[in-house]
Structure formats: C-alpha cells, structure tokens
Amino acid sequence: MRFRAGAVAAALLALPVSGAERPLPLPDAPVRLVIPDAKVFDAALAGRWRLALEGRAALDDPVVAAWRRTQVGSKLEDQWSRLAKDLPWTWAQIRTLQPRRVGLALLDVGHLEAVLTIETPVATLPLTPPLGEEKLHQGVPYRLIAQGTADGASDERRMGLAWARHADRLLLATSERALRSALDAALAGTGFEAPLAGLACVELDVDALRQDLYFRREFLFGNGPEKGRVRAALRLQDARFVEFREGSSDEAAAAHRFAAEEAIGLGWEPGGSNLAASLRAALLEPVPEPAPRPAAALRPLPKVGPDTENRYLTDLRQPLPGSGPENEAGELGDWFELLAQAKHGWGWAVLRNGSRLIVFEWPEAQDTELVELARRTLQRRAARAILARVGDASELRLGPDLAAAAIRRTGRFVWIGPDTATLSNVTEPAAAPGVIRWGRLDLGALRTEGQTWTRLEGPASPEEVRPFSDRILGLLGWMPAVRAISIERRRTSEGFEERVAFE
C-alpha cells in the first residue's frame, strides 16, 4: 500500500473553503464509511490499492489474493460478478463523476445490503446505470433493476440494484428497501457526516455487529471490551499511513512497557482473562489445538454383570453401553483459578528463533505455587519433570536435562520462557501511565511463516477458516508494502483512543 504525501498536500491547498457540509443521506447502519474529500483521497491513492479499486489488478496481485483468501472475499466475488453485469463500476468510473464526497452504508451483512452515495456536481451522468423500472418514493423517481434478498428475492442473487438522483447526489443500492431508506434520509436532511478527519472514516456499531450471526461467523476475532459505536479514520502522518480509533470501553489503563532482544513481535494485553490459555498454548503445551480435557479419566474396571465382581471375565475390547467416560481437565482448572489473580494485564514477546516469553505482575509469596503448577502440566505431557535452580531462575527439565520451561522474577513481575538462557537479559517492565494496551509486529518475519502455516493447517476449505493461513496471511496481503505495524491504546474520559501506525 502506498500514498503520495506530496500530492495530498497540493490537493489540500487547492481546495476551496466552504461552509458546513450537509450530511450524506446514509441510513443508520452497523457499518458506515465516508470519504470526506474524494479529490484528496484520489490524489493520495497509489500502488496496488489503486490497481485493485480501479479493477486493473492482476489475479496474482497480493491485494486480490488476500481478498480471495478470506471467506468473505470468495463469497462476495461471486455476488459482485452478478452485480457487475448491471453496474460495472469501479473507482475509475466514480472518478468520472468528479465526486466531492463518497459514502457507504452496510445495512445487513448477510444480505449484502448496502447504499453508496456519491456527491457530484455534474448535471448529466457520463455513465448511466441501467434504466430498469421507473418507480416513485415520496415523489422522488428512482430506478429498480433487480431486487436483492433484503427485498425477499431469491438467494441466488443477494445483491440487487436500484438507483436514483436526488439534488447533487447519486444513490446506488443493492436493495430497493435500502434505496428507499436513503431517500428518506435525503428528504429529511439527515444522514451521516465524517466522525473524524482523515482520508477515509468509518463508524462501526459493534453491539449490532456482535448480534449479527453472519458477521460473527465470518469475522472470528471474538468480542472485545468496546461497546456502542467505534469511529476510525485513516490519515497520512509523517509520511506514514496511520489509523486513529476512538470509542467507549471500561478498560483500565494499567499497561507496562518492556523490551526483548531479537523480538519480532511483542506487546501488552489488558486484564488477565486469557492469560492462562495463552501461557498454556505458548509455552507449557505448544500444540496447534490444545485439548480442553487433556487428562485421561481413571475409573475402576467395569463389572461383567450386576451380580459379580470378577473383573477377569471382563472383555476390555467391548465397552459396556454408555460406559465410555470423557477425559478430565486435569490441572487446567487450577491454572485458571490461580491466574485469575493477575488482573493488571500481561506482556508477551515472540523472538526471532521462535521462542515465546510471557510476563505479568505476581506476588512473590505464590512463586512456589506457580512453579509447582507448571511442573504438573509438564508431567502430564511428558512424565517426570525435575526442578533445577539456575542463578535466580527456576528451570523445569524433562528427560536428560532437557529444558521445558523457566521462570524468573524481576521485581514485582514474573517472566516465563522456554529456558533460563532466554530469560537471562529480561528486566522489570516499567509503568506506562494512561496506556491500556500496546504492541508491535515485524510483518516481514510473519510473512516468512506463511508456508509453514499453510503446511500445518492443510488446504483451504469453503467450510473452514484456517486461523493463520486465512486470517493472518489474508490481512497481511492487504498491506503488501508494510514492513511493521505498531499499536497503542490510551484511556480517555469517554473511553479510549487508539493509534495504529503502518511503517
């Protein structure tokens, strides 16, 4: 992804000064996006993103490949091909309208129901959409080419097409219902304005999206602490592409900062709700899908019949009906109970050699309990575990002195890593006043793991989402020229402010 900083500055200087803008007639929706100044956006747009938005990208282009890698992209491509027969518009066609502002509202994720509003000064459209059937809504004429599933049409074509001209706006919708809603907003003089300054701005109703079954199925990132409406804007700052976000949440500002040598990724997570699961998957039981009940249940041998205790007559190859006990959780419950005390967040780091580190604030009086619980986990997986002291660290070893995990205290914090050598240079994290969370990732290093992820997770399937091969590599494909990404979330009186920088 690449934007031209100089072109943006020139376009901003050439813009006329105007009064307050009228809101774009976008109905209330879970997702609403605005390009507040199409001229500045077009001047900034370059590289692979321009090729993709103008429909000129090759099939092997990283952005196109990333789009097709996701379930959303692969499904939407089929529907878009149907719509493109009636409306073959891309950013190149929109640019011929000399747009001042562009807005998009996504009303229903499952039905792909959306409204696109283009504010244009041209009196005659250089490219006229299909005429279709002429209809009226509150005295305003509009054209209906095809109804979408939101109108009750067949699922074969989710995206219908309807359009209208109203004053200096061109309204395009994928359902008749959506177009009527946009016309209602236009007639009432209501709609949506850019919530933040930027090249493009978006507002997400996270409460509504979390209740949408289709959205939850396609975007498997889990529910976060955000609530209500989250606003975001993309900006150019110091020749870097930066995203600013703000919204409401009840998160406490209790982050700490630390460094780790040779780290390709590190950060701080607020709260401790996922600390136990992360510690298990990263260090104590690093397998692709740790079992929720990993310990074999121990039960006495079943009786042959109701009146005998002679178990030598039991055929162990033939279990009794309904006698197959499920496995047990083992020590996992103790982990979740113990680490529930770590309420002030925790830090993580992934080193270039693949080692993982986890750090969190922990009372020194409970160090022994923590070490013993780690030993129990390792013994469940690999038999006898031996505890050895190496300097000021405790190292758990398996077999012939094979290090499996190490624990070291630095001030009020405890570090857990694969061995004592990896923990030799760690220091006590320092408080970061006002910060809720932060992180940094070396995207180049992550991209080199792509082939390994694909090999381990198997081939793509339309019915399954591969967390790394589809989700992570899909996201990285949207940023083909970005080398690193950093994020910082701060507490405000209203909730939070977040800054994501793409280097």
N, C-alpha and C positions, 0 to 999 in steps of 0.2 A: 504494500500500500504506500502511495506517495502523494503528497500535496505540495503545491507550489506556493511557498510563503510570499515570494515577491509579487506574484500575480494577485494574491489575496489583498495585499496592501494597496496595489494600484486600483483594484476594483473598489475597495472601500473608499478611497479618495475620490473616485469618480461618481459615487452615489449621490443623488440629490437628497437634501434634508427635507423630511416630510413630517407631518403630524402623526398623531396616534393612529395606528393601523386598526382596521376593522378585524374582528376575529374571523378566522376561516370557518365556513359552515361545516364543521365536522361534528357529528353527533357524539354524545357521550359513549365511550367505548373502553374496553380493557387496555387497548394499546392505541395511542395517538402520537403521530410523528409530524413534525413541521420542519421544512427547510425555510427559515425566515427570510433569506435573501438568496434566490436562485442564481443570481449573477455571481455573487461571491462564491457560492458553492461550486458553480461550474468552472470558475477561474482556478479554484483550488484543486479540482478533481484531476487526477493524472494516473498514469501507470495502469496496472492491471484492473483497478477498480473502474476506471473509465471504460476500458475494453468490455468489462462484464456488464456494466449498466447500459452501454450502448449496443449490446448484443453482438460484439465483434470478437469476443474471447474464444480462443481455440478450445477444443474439447479437453485437451490435456493441461489447460491453464490451471494453476493452483487454486484460484478462487472458485472456478467452475467445479474442479474435482472435490474441493471441500464442501461445496453446496450439495453435490450428489452423494457425498459420503454420509450425510445425515438422513434420517428417515423423513424429516420434514421436507428436505430438498428433493429427494427422489419422488415423493408423492406429489409435491406441488408442481414438479416439472411436467408430469402428465396432464394435470389440470391446466397449467399455463399454456401448454401446446394447444389445447382446445380453445382457450380464450384468444390466443394469438391469431387464430384464423379469422376472428372477427375484429380484433383490435391489435395489430402487430406493432404496438408502440413500445419504444424504449426511451432512454434519456435523450437520445438523438432526436426523436420525434417531439418530445416535450420541449426541447430547446428551441425548435422552430416556432413555438408559440410565444417566445420572448417572455417566459414566466417571471413574475415578480416573487411570488411565494408558491410553495407547493406543500400540501398537507395530505396525510393519510390516516384513516381511522380503521382499525381492525375490530369489527363488532362481534364476530363469532369465529373462534379459531377452527372448530370442527367443520363448519360450513364454508370456510374461507370467504367469509362475508366482509367486504371492505368497501370504503369510499375513498376515492382520490380526488382532491380538489386542486385545480391549477388556476391561479390568479394571473390573467393575461390581458394586455391592453389591445390585442389585435381584434378588429371588428369581424373579420372573416377568418375562419379556421383554415390554415394551409393544408391540413389533413383532416378530412371529415370522417368521423366514425360511421359505421353502417346506420342507415336511417331506421330500419325496423318499423315497429308500430308506434304511431304518434298517440300519446295519451296526455291527460291533464291532471295536475295535482294542485289544488288551491289556486287554480287559474294559471299555473305555470306549465307550459308544454314540456314534455320530455319524451325520449325515445326508448322503447323497450325492444331489445334484440333477442334476448333469451333470459328466462327466469333461472335463478340459482336454487340450490337446495334449501336456502333460508326462506324461499317463497313456496316451498313444497314440491319443487321439481325433482326429477329423478336424480339418484346419487351418481349416475354416470357422468354428469356434468355438475360439479359443485358450484363452479364459478359461472354465474350468468353474466349478463351485460345490459346495463341501462345507462343513459347519459342525458345531460341537459345543459343548456346555457342559461345562466342567471346573472344579470348585470355583467361584471367583468370576470366571472368565474365559469370554468368548465368543470362540471361534475361528472365523474365516471364511477360506476358502482358495479359490484358483482352480484347484486340482487336488486329487485325492484323495491323491496322493503327498505334497503339501505339508502337508495336514492331518495325515496320519499322522506326519510328521516333527515337527510342532508338538506333537502329543500325546505323542510320545516324550520331548520336552524337558520337557513339563509333568509327566509321571510321574517323570522323573529329577530334577526340581527344578533343571534347568539352563535356560539361555536367554540373555537379553541385558538388560543394565542400561544406563541412560543414561551414556555415557562422559564427558560434560561437563555442567555445569549450564547450563540455558537453557530457553527456551520450547519448542524442539524440537531434538533432537540426532540426528545421523546418523553412521554408520560405513560407510566405503567400502573394500572390498578392491580396491585399484587394480590389483594384479597380476592378479587374476582377471578384472576388467573389461577389461583390455587384451587378454586372450586370448579374450574373447567376440567372435565375428565380428559379431553383430548390434549389440552396443554400439559397436564400432569403426566400423561403417557409419553409425550414426545420430548419433554424437557425434564429429564430425570436428575435435577440438581437438588431436590429436597426443599423444604420450607425453611426460610431464614427468619431472622428477627424483624425484618422490615414489615411495615404494615401501612395500609392506606395507599396513597399514590406516591410513587417514586419518580422523580424527574432527573433527566440526564441530558447532557449536551456535549457535542464533540467540538473541540477547539484546536487551533494551532497556537502553540505557546513555545517560544524559544526554539523554533524550527522542529518542534516535536508535536505529534498528534496526541492530544490529551483528552480524556473523558472526565467530566465532572458530574457527580451524582449527589442528590440530596433527598432526604425523606425522613419518615418517622420510625423510631425504634426505641426500645427500652434498654439498649445495651449500655453497660457501664464502661467508662474509659479507664482501663487498667492494663494497657499493653506495656511490654518491656522490649527493649532493643538489645540485640546481641549480634556478634559476628561469628562466622565459621569459615575456616580456611578451605579453599577449594570447593565452596558450595555452589551448586548450580541452581539451587532453589532454597529459600528459607523464608520464614515468616512467623507471625504470632496470631493465634486464634483466641477469640474471647470466650470466656466460660470454659467449663470442663466437661460438658455433656458427651462429647465424642472423644475424650482423651483416652479412655480405656480401650475402646475399639481401635483407635489409631495406634496406640502403643502395641497392641497385640499384632495387628497386621504389619506394622513396620519393622518390629524387632523380635518379638517373642514367638510369633507364629507366622512368618512371612510366606504365605501361600496365596494363590490367586483368590480363593473364596474360602476363608476360614469357616469351619462348621459351627453353627450356633450351639450344638450339643455334641462336643467332640469326645467326651469320655464314655467308654463302653459301660453299660449298666451291668452291675454284678447282682445276679439273682441265684437262689438255690435251684438245683436241677428239678424239673417238674416230676410229679408222681405219675406212674403209669395209669393208675385209676384212682377212684375216690377211696378205696379201702386198703391200699397197700403203700408201704414206704420203701419198697425195694427198688431203688433207682437204677440198679444194674439191669433191670428189664426195660429201661427207657431207651428208645431209639432216637439218638440225638440228631439223626438226619431228618426226622419227621417232627417238626414242632407241633405242639398242640394248637388247636384252633384258638386264635386270639391271644396266644402266649408270647408273641414277639415284642419284648419291651423296647421302647425307644431309648436312644442314648441319653446320657445325662450331661448337664452343663459343666460338671467338674468345678474347677476353681473360678470360672468366669464370673459367677455371681459375686464372689469375694472381691474381684477386681473392680467391678462397677460400684460396689458399696464403698470400698476403700478410696478410690479416686474421686468419689463424689465430693470429697473434701477439697479438691483442687478447683476452686470456684473462680479463681482470678485469671484464668486463661493459661495457655501453654504455647511454647515455641517449638518449631520443627526446622530441620535442615536436611537436605539431600546432598551428599558430596559427589564429586566427580567420579570417584571409584565405586559409587553405588551404595555406600554406607549411609545409614539414616541416624539422625540424632533427635532426641526429644528432651525438652527442658521445661520444668514447671516448679512453682514455689511449693515447698513441702516441709512440714515440721520435722526437725532433726530427731525428735523422740520416736518417730514412727519409721525411721530408716530401716530398722531390722525387720519390721513387718513387711515393708515394701520389697526388700531383698528376698525374704522367705517366700513371698507370693510369686515372685519371678522364678525362683527355683522350682516351685511346684509346677508352674506351666512348662518349664523346660523338661522336667522329669516326666510329665505326662507324654510329651512328644518323643523323648529320646532316652528314657530310663534315667540312671543315676546322674545327678548334677552335683559338682563339687564347688564349694565357695572358696575363693582364694583372695587374699589381700595383696594388692599391687600398689605400693605407695599409699595415697589417700583414697584409693578407689577399691571397690569390690568387684571381682570378676567371677562370673559363673562359667564353669567349664564342663564340657561333656567328653567322654571317652579319654583318649590320651592327651589331656591338656588342650583340648580344642575350645577356644573361647567362643561362647554363645551370646553373652550379654555382659555389660559392665555398667556399674552405677557409681557416679562420683558427685559429691556435694561441693558447691561453690557458694558460700554464704547462705542465703535463705533458699537457694534453688538446688534442685537435683537434676543431673544430666543422666540420660540412659542412652547407651550406644552399643555397637557390636563388640567392642573390646576396649581395654584401657588405653591402648596406643591412640585410638581415635579420640579419646576424651582428654588427652594429655595437655592440650592447649586451650581448652574451653575456659571461659571466665564468667563471672556472675553477670546476668543481664541487668541492664540499667533501666530505671523507670522512664516511660515516655509520656509526660503529662498531656492529658487531653486526647490521646490516641486510643482507639478501640481495637484496631487490627492493622497489620501491615504485612507486606510480602514482596518478594522479588523472584522472578524466574528467568533463567537463561534459556530462551526459546530455541536457540541453536542446538544446545545439548539435548533438549527434549525431542527435537526432530530426529536426531540420530537414533532414538529409541524406537522409532516408528516400525521398522521391520521386525524388531523383537516383539513388540506388542501384537502386531498382526499375526506372527507365527504362533504366539501363545494363545491368542483369543480365537483363532480359527477364521474361516472365511466369513464374509458378510452374509447376513440373512435378513430378509424383509421383516421377519417376526421378532428379531432380537436386536438389542442395542449393545454393541461392544464398548464398554466404558472408555477404554483408551484409544482403540483404533478408530472408532466412530466419533466419540465426543471430543477427545483431546486433539487428535490429528485433524478432525473437522474444523475445530476452532482455529488451530494453527494455520490451516490453509487460507483462512480469511485474512491472515496477516503475513503474507509471503515475504515481505521485506523487513519485518520487525525482528530485531535481534534479542531484545529483552523487554519484559513488562514488569512494572512496579506499581504497587497499590498502597494507599494509606487512607484509613477511615478515621475521622475525628468526631468527637462528641460536640453537639451544639445544643442550644436551649430548646430547639424544636425537634431534635433527633440526631441526625448525622450528616456529615459532608464527606464525600469520598473523591479521591483523585486517582485516576488510572493513567499512567504515562507509558506510551509505546515508543521505544527507542530504536 
